């Protein structure tokens, strides 16, 4: 079954290049193209792609805001950021918004295809230059960063769900507390387990409590 891809890119020339590239890659199906962040959110609602190739800098709602909206509504949709920017603010804002990958627009077609497939498998993927910046940032920040904001790879909604998991709440209770459906909660839990690289809810609780979450349950 083909991986369904939505492009969100405001520059027509680059969008044309992405379209041509995707059509050449076996196993990838282009299902739509959005020219700004608002359109990306609307099309993600309607088309439910597997992956969105999201530009960071777009008019109106930018790519990071659109990523946050899409991941909150549809946690199963993977987001791969494509951008000219390699600054720390853009990288970590994208991660906090829920993006699973961050590639520079100069990435090759082979790199892009591998990144899309990695995102579909629930893996985090970064281009070589971006990966070095991420590793350097965390090495420099050390334990202080982890203490100030544990699990930066999680979206704000996923962090809320993890907090309730750490308190021992079941999916029904979490859904009621956050005003979500149980299916949406299950998707959030699945994403949390993947991002924390744990095999089950019990291990997630251990990781969360070690980081200081779920204190009200102790």
Secondary structure, 3 states (H helix, E strand, C coil): CCEEEEEECCCHHHHHHHHHHHHHCCCEEEEEEECCHHHHHHHHHHHCCCEEEEECCCCCCCHHHHHHHHHHHCCCCEEEEEECCCCHHHHHHHHHHCCCEEEECCCCHHHHHHHHHHHHCCCCEECHHHHHHHHHHHHHHHHHHHHHCCCCCCCHHHHHHHHHHHCCCCHHHHHHHHCCCHHHHHHHHHHHHHHHCCCCHHHHHHHHHHCCCCHHHC
